[in-house]
Amino acid sequence: MRCIALGQAWQDAGEQKSEIRERPPVLFICAGIPETLAELIQSEGFGLIRIEAEPGTPEDIRQTLEVLSGFRSHPSSFSPWLVLDGYHFDLEYQRAVRKAGCKLLLIDDYNHQAEYECDILLNQNINAFDLNYKINPDARLLLGTGYSLLRREFRALEQKGRVCPSIGKNILVTLGGADPDNVTLKVIEALRLINRSDLHAEIVVGPANPHLNSLRQAVAASAVSCELISAVRDMSGLMRRADLAVSAGGSTCWELCCLGVPFMTLVLAENQRGLAEGLNRRGIAGNAGEGAQIGSQEIAARLTALLDDPAERELMSIAGRALIDGFGVHRVLCRPAKDAGLDLFAGRLTLRCAGEHDLERLWLWANDPAVRANSYQPEPIPFAEHQKWFKKKLGTPDSLILILELDGTAAGQVRYDRVDQEAAEIDFSIDAKFRGLGLGDRLIKLSLDKAAKRLGVRTLRALVMERNKPSSRVFETAGFEQQGFEMRAGVRSVRFEKGFIITSGE
């Protein structure tokens, strides 16, 4: 599912690239894939090639590289990226991919190998920063929940707030694609032990689950209303209906967090333990422990406590939504998309002038800890002082404040202040929720011409603290040239400039 999320975002960006007739392809290379998943992959418009080889073997490498060689003849003609998601792909496999001239994005969950080699290593789990990866020095590490891979149905900018009923009634059970220890059966038994006639459970059974018959029998014999669901097409709909969920400690947790669903986890595999413990420490989801060891009685007790505690469920919902913003897939694809000449946000960005209704928003952005840390006046700004400053800025022809919106939601601001008849100085910031998406240079590029013409200046300048490397990269990408260093407020800073020619009538 997380690879489908990557594929969807790649295709969404490719649809906007008018100069290529065909979208840059997304191809799944699979061994031993269940038919239901094969159908889902193909229904998304992705290619699917099945290979006859044991995953991770030399024969697997040979067949995979043979498939990748065909990508070079595609009209988009960029070096293909291979995404490896599985525990079979060892260091020898990774090196073979890179040696063949392919770029490698490796998805890892718990640092299970002694050494890694790739272009990008992604670990989207909450405990990723605790892992000490031994990896090639030119690799880019994408660690933490800011890179969570969510499918299109979960990637809405603004989710509607959830209402936590005083007594929970609707339960979603989703324990992964296989569930080899049949922990789902324990949960069904736990629902029977709760013995509440108003409960309704929707139980998702993965395509690789070998226990379907025993689960059907248990559901048929249960006094609690239960529904078995396989080959799910609308997981977000199931989650939105749930007052509470029981989940394995895998990627489904990020989907639940994004939608604000209160949930508890059961650990079904070694790679889920760190994730489940991390969610538990943050108060986002209670960790019930090892699914193979826990009894139905304990599951029933934990479920009952949460169903009867709306305050706890609401806190879990708020904490989950704060953790996952829905843009992880875009952060992961920034570099591959740039290589392919794709724009992840084509047609979705707009620029408008700031108005009085932006007063509080700009004050909150200005007082963001990261913004203040890179400011020449790092102390928090009182609201009354900001209010006076903002009114003055809106009322003078020597300043211009512009707001960048993504899908209609304010994502950042840029301010141009005239310093003399020929030049203006730039200040910008991106909302914390939208950082890591490459929006800084987009904001600058979109606003340059407008600012130069409105203020009637021929030079735009920026002064960036030398330690603030991300902001320096923004201006370099936007075509500014470094003009040396200067001191401001006792801080060594880089000076950037970009010149403009303003023609008559503009």
NORCORNOR-V577100 format. One record per backbone hydrogen bond with DSSP energy under -1.0 kcal/mol. NH is the residue of the N-H (numbers start at 1). CO is the residue of the C=O. Records with the same first field share a line. If there is no record, write none. Layout:
# NORCORNOR-V577100
NH->CO / CO
This chain:
# NORCORNOR-V577100
5->1
6->2
7->3
8->4
9->5
10->6
11->7
12->8
13->9
14->10
15->11
16->13
17->14
18->16
20->17
28->47
30->49
38->34
39->35
40->36
41->37
42->38
43->39
44->40
45->42
46->41
47->26
49->28
51->30
53->51
57->54
61->57
62->58
63->59
64->60
65->61
66->62
67->63
68->64
69->65
70->67
71->68
73->70
74->71
77->74
82->103
84->105
90->88
94->90
95->91
96->92
97->93
98->94
99->95
100->96
101->98
102->97
103->80
105->82
106->120
107->84
108->122
116->134
119->104
120->104
121->140
122->106
123->142
128->125
130->127
131->128
133->131
139->136
140->119
142->121
144->123
147->144
148->145
154->151
155->152
168->307
171->200
172->244
173->202
174->246
182->179
187->183
188->184
189->185
190->186
191->187
192->188
193->189
194->190
195->191
199->196
200->169
201->225
202->171
203->227
204->173
205->229
208->177
209->206
215->211
216->212
217->213
218->214
219->215
220->216
221->217
227->201
229->203
238->234
239->235
240->236
241->237
243->170
244->170
245->262
246->172
247->264
248->174
250->248
253->250
254->251
255->251
256->252
257->253
258->254
259->255
260->257
261->256
264->245
265->286
266->247
267->289
272->269
273->270
276->272
277->273
278->274
279->275
280->276
281->277
282->278
283->280
284->279
285->279
288->265
291->267
294->290
299->295
300->296
301->297
302->298
303->299
304->300
305->301
306->302
307->303
308->304
309->306
313->309
314->310
315->311
316->312
317->313
318->314
319->315
320->316
321->317
322->318
323->319
324->320
331->327
332->328
333->329
337->333
338->334
339->335
340->336
341->338
342->337
346->343
348->345
350->405
352->403
354->401
358->355
359->356
362->358
363->359
364->360
365->361
366->362
367->363
368->365
372->368
373->369
375->372
386->382
387->383
388->384
389->385
390->386
391->387
392->388
393->389
394->390
395->391
400->416
402->414
403->352
404->412
405->350
406->409
407->348
409->406
411->404
412->404
413->429
414->402
415->427
416->400
417->425
418->398
419->423
420->423
424->459
425->417
426->461
427->415
429->413
431->411
434->431
435->432
443->439
444->440
445->441
446->442
447->443
448->444
451->447
452->448
453->449
454->450
455->451
456->452
457->452
458->422
459->422
460->498
461->424
462->496
464->494
466->492
468->465
469->467
472->468
473->469
474->470
475->471
476->472
477->473
478->474
479->476
480->475
481->497
483->495
486->493
488->491
491->488
493->486
494->464
495->484
496->462
497->481
498->460
500->458
506->503
